[in-house]
């Protein structure tokens, strides 16, 4: 998405995992913002929320999906 000109933010609390992601972003010549906590995300902040390899690690996936939905602007996509 960043390669296509979209503004991209990734949520990653782990510094080790974030370092890997930042290396991939740099190799592709894109700038991607990072947040480390859901507290840093305002309701209605995003047009799209994509979750990859996240829900299976959570104690309550439905609660996280509800949180994702709060982050979307009206008409946004999850």
N, C-alpha and C positions, 0 to 999 in steps of 0.2 A: 504493500500500500504506500509506503514512503517513497518507493521508487516511482510511483505514479503521481507524486505530488501531494499526497494526503498528509495532514499533520497527524503523527502517530505518537501515542503515549503508551508505555508499557508499565504494568504494575508488577514489581518483583521485589519482595522483601529480602531475598538472599543476595548478598553481595557477590558470592561466587557465581551464581546463576546469572546475575546482572552483568558481570564481567564478560561472560561468554556472549550474551546478547549484544552488548556494546561492541565487542569485537566483530561480530557478524554485521552489525549496522555499519561500522567503520569500513569494513571490507567492501561493502556495497555503496559506500559514498553517501549515506543518508544520515540525517540527524533525527534522532528519536529521543523524546523526553522520557524520563523515568520517574515514577512515584513509588514509594516504598510502603505505603499504607492506604487502606481504603478511606481513611480520614482525610486524605489529601484530594479526594474526588468530590466535587460538588454535584448535587442533583441536577440533572439535565445538561451535563457538560459535554456529552458526546453524541454524535450521529450514529455511531456503530460501536458495539462492544463485541469483541471476539475473545472467546475463552478456549485456550488450547492446553490440554493436559493439566487441568486444574480441578475440576469437580470431583474426580475420583479420589482426590487426596483430602477432601473436606469431610467433617463430621456431619454437616447438614447441607448438601448440595442445593436443595430447594431454597434455603435461606440466602445462599450466594446468588442464585438466579434472580431472586427478588431484589437483591442489592444491585446487580447488573442493570435490571430494569429501571431502577431509580436514577441511574447515571445517564439514561438516554433522554435526548430531546424528544418532544412529541413527534411521532412518525419515525423514530429511530429503529434501528435493526439490531437484534441480538442473535 
